Amino acid sequence: MDDNEILTTIDDLITTEHDLRARLAAGELTSEQERAQLHSVEEQLDQCWDLLRQRRARREFGADPSGSATRPASEVEGYLQ
């Protein structure tokens, strides 16, 4: 996956996040359903941002960005902000 594909995925996930919030506001989802689906979307977003940062860092230091890999959500979610 190249940077543009990662950015497209990020945009799609952000759209999904907004749709979930709108569906909750419209009463189409319960808060529990929204929370579960939103959690999954947020994890995927964090993984995509992490992958993009890896690729950019590798490129900055002269390494091949294709050597980057998606890390498990459990690892990415454990980072301190």
MOGI-V950663 format. One record per residue. N is the residue number from 1. PSI is psi in whole degrees, 0 to 359 (999 if undefined). OMEGA is omega in whole degrees, -180 to 180 (999 if undefined). D_CENTER is the distance of its C-alpha to the mean C-alpha in whole Angstrom. Layout:
# MOGI-V950663
N/PSI/OMEGA/D_CENTER  N/PSI/OMEGA/D_CENTER
This chain:
# MOGI-V950663
1/128/179/14  2/177/-176/15  3/318/-179/13  4/321/178/14  5/321/178/12  6/316/180/9  7/323/176/10  8/318/177/11  9/318/178/8  10/314/178/6  11/318/179/9  12/319/-180/10  13/323/177/7  14/320/176/8  15/317/178/12  16/318/179/11  17/315/179/10  18/320/179/14  19/318/179/15  20/316/180/15  21/321/178/17  22/320/179/19  23/324/176/20  24/314/-180/21  25/328/-180/23  26/357/180/25  27/14/-179/25  28/343/178/24  29/149/170/22  30/162/-180/23  31/328/178/21  32/317/178/21  33/315/180/19  34/316/-178/17  35/317/-179/16  36/314/-179/15  37/321/180/13  38/322/178/11  39/316/179/11  40/315/180/9  41/317/-180/7  42/321/176/6  43/316/179/6  44/320/177/4  45/314/180/1  46/320/178/4  47/319/180/5  48/314/178/4  49/320/179/6  50/316/179/8  51/317/179/9  52/317/177/10  53/319/177/12  54/313/-178/14  55/316/-180/15  56/320/179/16  57/316/180/18  58/317/180/19  59/318/-179/21  60/325/-177/22  61/20/173/24  62/12/179/25  63/163/179/23  64/119/-179/22  65/340/180/18  66/350/176/18  67/356/178/19  68/152/180/15  69/150/177/14  70/127/179/10  71/156/179/11  72/148/180/12  73/324/-179/10  74/327/178/13  75/312/-178/13  76/321/-178/10  77/343/-179/11  78/356/-180/14  79/144/175/14  80/136/180/16  81/999/999/15
